[in-house]
Amino acid sequence: MKRTTIYLDPELEMHLKLEARRQKKPMAEVIREALRKSLPPRPRSKYAGAFDSGHTDGAERFEEILGELGFGDEANS
């Protein structure tokens, strides 16, 4: 998690403290939950999943694939 600072007016701070106590949670968790509920979902890249090599064995063939692309041991010979 990344730490950040926010500024609250005294009335909002008191409201937050009371709500955190009511929920028996840290104020930071109440803030995170409120942000998750109020922010729109993060858009996915329009390219996510758009490219399919047709191969399902890339992890097993990584040395062969790197060689085909010129990054393997054969390319350094």
N, C-alpha and C positions, 0 to 999 in steps of 0.2 A: 504494500500500500504506500501511497505517496502522501506525505503530510502537507497540509495547506492551511492557510489562515483566512478566516472570514470575519467580517465586522457585523455585529448585530446591535440594533438599538436596544436599550435596557428592557423595554417591554417584551420584545421578541425573545431576548435571552431568558427572561423569567419564564415565559411560556414554554420555551424549549427545556429548561431545567425541570419544570413541573411535569412535562410530558415524559421526559426521560425517567424521572423518578416513578411516575405512574406505571410505565412499561417495564421498570426495573432493568433498564439498558443504559449504556453510556450515551452521552449526548451525541458523540460522533456517529454511533450506530443509528440513532434516530434521524440524524441529518442524511446519512447515506441512504437509508430506506426512503426518505422523502424525495431525495433526488432521483432515485431509481424509478419511483412512481410518477414523478412529474416530467421527466425528460423523455422525449420521443426515442424510440429504439434507434440504435446506431445503424445506418444503412450499410448493407453488404455491398461489396464491389460488384458491379455488373458483370465482371469477368470471373467471379468465383464459380468454379465448376464448369466454366465455358469450354475448357480445353481438355480433351480426353485423348491420350496417346493410344488407347486401346490395350495397353499393357498393364498387367496387374502385378508384375514381378520386378518392378523397378529397384526395390531394395536389394533383391538377390542379384540383380544384374548391374549394379552401379558401376563396377569396374569396367565392364564391357561398354556400357553407355558412355562413360567418361572417355574411354579410348576412342569411340566413334566420334566424339566431339573434339578430339585432339588434346584431351587433358590426361590421358592415361600414360602408363609407363612406356608404351610403344612410341608415343609422340616424343618422348625425351631421348630415345635411342639414336 
